[in-house]
Amino acid sequence: MSVFEHPEFDHHESIHFFDEPSTGLKAIIAISSTALGPAAGGCRRWRYLSDADALTDVLRLSRGMTYKNAVAGLPFGGGKAVILADDASPKSPQLLRAFGRAVDSLGGRYITAEDVGITVDDIRIVRQETTYVTGLPQSGEDAGGDPSPWTAMGVFLGLKAAAKARLGSDSLDGVKVAVQGVGNVGFHLCKLLADAGASLVVADINRENLNRVANIVPVTEVAPNEILFADVDILAPCALGNILSAQTIPQIKARVIAGAANNQLSAEIDGERLVERGILYAPDYVINAGGVISCAREYLARSLEDQVRIEVSRIPERLTKIFADAERLNRPTNKIADDLARRIVANASNGTPATPDTRRIA
């Protein structure tokens, strides 16, 4: 099967493969679209079962970044990078600098940042080889650095909007929320939820992550293979994607799914399966856009915290509009969001100016 026949290939503009044996770098950078601007999206370092799985992931993630940046009203297209991790190529300054050279070779068509397996300190090393990075430490009143607190804030606000739409309450006091994955984003989300009075059920494959969150807020731990099916009001997936499928959806008890993980749906039709179960789904790339908003404003040198906070606070507006349109048109929320994102990109590709009215739902 050629790349062009890959089920996740969606007219991506370009796909770049990098192999540097001297540093151990094996990476793929996928540029989904530059219709709205340079392709922006983080770098994920992960141990994939196969090169084919890595390609599938980067194709899905880069397309998701196109949609995320479009709906968030940002002047960026969508791209993503994955570094293939294995025992023979541990993460090292040499490997990270090699990745920086790979990014730089694309001449600004792709802008990278941290994602799963990549830290702020890693990005600082990448920055030694290229200026096409964001997510760097900032100072004073500027936002920047680790984008996970902003992602968590957007998810928290979006989760409240989803709860109001489906549960009928402005308050999260006493609401049961299952958080799958309490790494950087999940940790910050748990603190926000606990402060709002929510009752938390959590799971993570990393014991240190669980200990860190349990030391800050009261939580009930369950096994990772049980968290999706916990008896809760809201499920917040904050780990990896591809978790909502024909196999898992029939077992989910939550009435709302609102979390930070990318590509939560295994397939587009899973949005319809959620509707059939009466579960309200907050499209992942709409609710988890807080981090990319922070990174985008940092890159554009317009990253005052107050400004980023205002932009992140618009996420609930967008979700509320999507929920209302989905109910009015009797369509799944993921299809409403996808159609909106594609329309924004198509207008830009056709030379139609992306005004605030066409790039925002509000």
Secondary structure as GFF3:
##gff-version 3
##sequence-region A 1 362
A	DSSP	three_ten_helix	3	5	.	.	.	ID=ss1
A	DSSP	beta_strand	14	20	.	.	.	ID=ss2
A	DSSP	beta_strand	25	33	.	.	.	ID=ss3
A	DSSP	beta_strand	39	40	.	.	.	ID=ss4
A	DSSP	beta_strand	43	46	.	.	.	ID=ss5
A	DSSP	alpha_helix	51	71	.	.	.	ID=ss6
A	DSSP	beta_strand	77	84	.	.	.	ID=ss7
A	DSSP	alpha_helix	93	104	.	.	.	ID=ss8
A	DSSP	beta_strand	110	111	.	.	.	ID=ss9
A	DSSP	alpha_helix	120	126	.	.	.	ID=ss10
A	DSSP	alpha_helix	148	167	.	.	.	ID=ss11
A	DSSP	beta_strand	176	180	.	.	.	ID=ss12
A	DSSP	alpha_helix	184	195	.	.	.	ID=ss13
A	DSSP	beta_strand	199	203	.	.	.	ID=ss14
A	DSSP	alpha_helix	207	214	.	.	.	ID=ss15
A	DSSP	beta_strand	219	221	.	.	.	ID=ss16
A	DSSP	three_ten_helix	227	229	.	.	.	ID=ss17
A	DSSP	beta_strand	234	237	.	.	.	ID=ss18
A	DSSP	three_ten_helix	249	251	.	.	.	ID=ss19
A	DSSP	beta_strand	256	257	.	.	.	ID=ss20
A	DSSP	alpha_helix	270	276	.	.	.	ID=ss21
A	DSSP	beta_strand	280	281	.	.	.	ID=ss22
A	DSSP	alpha_helix	284	287	.	.	.	ID=ss23
A	DSSP	alpha_helix	290	299	.	.	.	ID=ss24
A	DSSP	alpha_helix	305	312	.	.	.	ID=ss25
A	DSSP	alpha_helix	315	329	.	.	.	ID=ss26
A	DSSP	alpha_helix	333	349	.	.	.	ID=ss27
A	DSSP	alpha_helix	356	359	.	.	.	ID=ss28
###
